[in-house]
Amino acid sequence: MALILTYSLGNDLYGLEIDAIQEIIENPVLHYVPRAEGVLTGSINFHGQILAVIDLPKLLGFAGNQRDHRHLVLTSEYRSLVFTTCGVERIVNLEMEFLQPPPDGHDRPAVRGIIDFNETTINLLDTDEVTKQLEDIFAE
Amino acid sequence: MDMSKYRELFLSEAREHINSLSQLVVTLEQEPGNRETIDALFREAHSIKGMAATMGFNNTARLSHHLEDLLDGFRNSGDIPSVTIDYLLEGIDLLDGLLDDLLDDRPERNTEDFLTKQPVPAADREKKSPDRSIADVDDDESSKAPPEEPDTFQVLIELEKGIPAAAACGILILRELEKSGKVKASKPEMDELREEGDCEQIQAWLTSLVEKEQLKETLLNISGVANVRFIEDRRKNDRRLRRAVDRTIRVRTDLLDQFVNLTGELITHRNMLNTAGSNRNWDELNSALERAGRLIDDLHHNVLQVRLMPLQSITGRLPRIVRDLSRKSGKKVNLQLNGTDVGIDRVILEEITDPLVHLVRNAVDHGIEEEGVVTVSAGREKDLILIEVADNGKGMDPQTLRQKAVDSGVVTQAQAHSMSDRDALMLVCRPGFSTAQEVTETSGRGVGMDVVRAAIRNLGGTLNIISEVGTGTRFQMRLPLSIAIIKILLVRCAGRVLAIPITRVQRTLDLPTSEIQTSGPHRLFRLDEEEICLYSLAETLNLPQAAAGDITWAILTEVRGLRVGLQVDGFLGQRDAFIKPTGFPLNLLTGLSGATVEGDGRVTFVVDPQALLEKHKMVTNL
């Protein structure tokens, strides 16, 4: 069993292991980052650490401008990234044994695996893919 | 001369290089043909070779030289066959063993077997690979000295629909998996399969050393298996990469005593502040705060002291290097050391050790012709440390360098033509550029100067080359005193506050706006009889530049040897700031060197005007 935080990106439901999340903070003060543009919306002072806030829906190409005021701060294992999402849903307890690789033709971006929950599909976020995309964008 | 006191330094440094060698080889294995990785590997081997040769550890030096040669052969093709990867790893293990020998004061182990052995040619290997079975892999594994850490992953095996005796097939699969590693869990379990007759797919968590592709092949050979997919547990891999290196430092006890005293005083002051605060006694509060400020300054000074080490600790081995080099090359070289008692932050010192040695070697190898003097001098220059390596040799001719750069494809003819002499001299810092006609053990392969420049840049310093044909060459490194706490100038820019390291600011300017001239796309102003280009900090950050009033504020800075002005909207003063490194992906942004947190929690980013201007490509238009 694993605790998964679910959140929406566009019309899809995504999930992230609770273990990967350090804290969820509401309405943090965003600080200007020189030369930041696009998916990098700013930085936050998180207990003295200066962390980048990533607009996850925009990074992964989801339409719509609605963003939840709650920000997900990932653990240092996930490079302490801070994500905004379209909407933070809830925490569910899932049997990870049912985690399936994304089937062929699954066109949602950055999915590590899928799992069905109450007739909805939760796409488990592939954080490595997110990191890789950020590297591609920001490596100069 | 007694080298024993540098032994420990060598051992810790060499171990670091060996660690990155192994990491790089693994990276290369994952992305074959990545030339940057090959170059990086080559540099690491080169560094070990240089250090070991200096210390007189001959087997280590020969082995790393051998690896370096091997890597050099692949630098042009950019493609390393997998058999060479194995060979490289074996060599790295051997290097590691040699270090263990040195650590335990044993004579260096024999490397002859390895040196005379050649990697199996790639063609033979290809013939062999298709019929490699799991059994082969096991054999390989047992013959290798240190076993790899096994990988844990999740495998999903789908069975063909409606096959007879699906459960039996499932059992067969599980047995096969157990042969290749440890099955931590499976769904369904072996017992369930024995009892029930139905099974559509099998999911298993496997810890195994077997390569996934091979496992997949084996599993697909079992009749009834339709598909095999892997779900990786990447977190585990990440954790492995993040293994931190412990570092130690020696501190004088009297310095530690001072820390204890200062901390004690600070605690007393906290109590005074508390009392003054609860009594709302502003006079008392102010004086206690003032005193606390002084205590913090003292503490800061002491902390820096702990981190400072004299430059001598790394220049001590230079005489030996120069002596050996002169003996080998038959040149008569005199080394002079000046001002090496200057204290430098430990981290900076560690990072400049290799670059400094390299510069001295270059001076002997390429600077001096038959007889001459190499001078290493150091000193404080405002908030910076200036370290200069100078020779009185033949000097470098910018024209020769231009031609050489064009010949080796580093720059185009047109680029070379429009290059200033100063930029031409900096060409020696380009990867793959070498002016030496022949390769020696120490230098002349175009490796090194790019490392030197990169190391200095990473520390927030600058490298400057001054050379005159017939007079000699001077390499000047300017480095910050400390990398954690620096003096910053706070400026206003498009409604935001930004910090610029004082070391990047030659002076601040308040120019009468009417005296700024426009020439095509450029703005110019006069300073000390010189026409200087004026750029806008806001524009380099893609922000709108507000129109200046009667006075245009700017800082005077230097980009590639040219003085340039950088317009800001105003100055907010300067102060000491504790610079925090920024997290991913902020650390990838060019021109951001860190950030500092203000008293009220606001985050101010520190920008490097030179990097910003270079990035903005405005200066190249000149």
Interface residues (C-beta under 8 A of the other chain):
Chain A: V29 H31 Y32 V33 P34 R35 A36 E37 L40 S43 I44 N45 G48 Q49 I50 L51 A52 E77 R79 S80 L81 E97 L99 Q100 P101 R112 G113 D128 T131 L134 E135 I137 F138 A139 E140
Chain B: Q154 L156 K187 Q203 R229 F230 I231 R234 R235 D238 R239 R242 R496 L498 L541 N542 K580 T582 G583 F584 P585 L586 L588 L589 T590 G591 L592 A595 V597 G601 R602 V603 F605 V607 L612 K615
